[in-house]
Amino acid sequence: MPTYEYECEKCHLQFEQFQRMKDEPVKTCPACGGKVRRLISGGGGFLFKGNGFYITDHRSKSYKSKEREEKGIPTKKEEKKETKAPAAKKTE
């Protein structure tokens, strides 16, 4: 539910009212009973959380592999090859 800002035309009191969008606007000042008008506010800020909000989240596979090569980071295939090195044979 949004918070609306109001200002009294008589006493110039500014106040906020937390109400549903479908509710009728406040018409009287809670302090003096004068007529109020709803102010236009900048709205609330919002945050993007999670994956998919940055351009780097949607890079192609070829771009990612080229970037890894330039930085000298082994690719996933190279990492698998290194971990599957043959075991040393035992001699008796």
Beta strands, then each sheet from edge to edge (+ up, - down):
strand 1: 3-8
strand 2: 14-18
strand 3: 36-39
sheet 1: 2+ 1- 3+
end
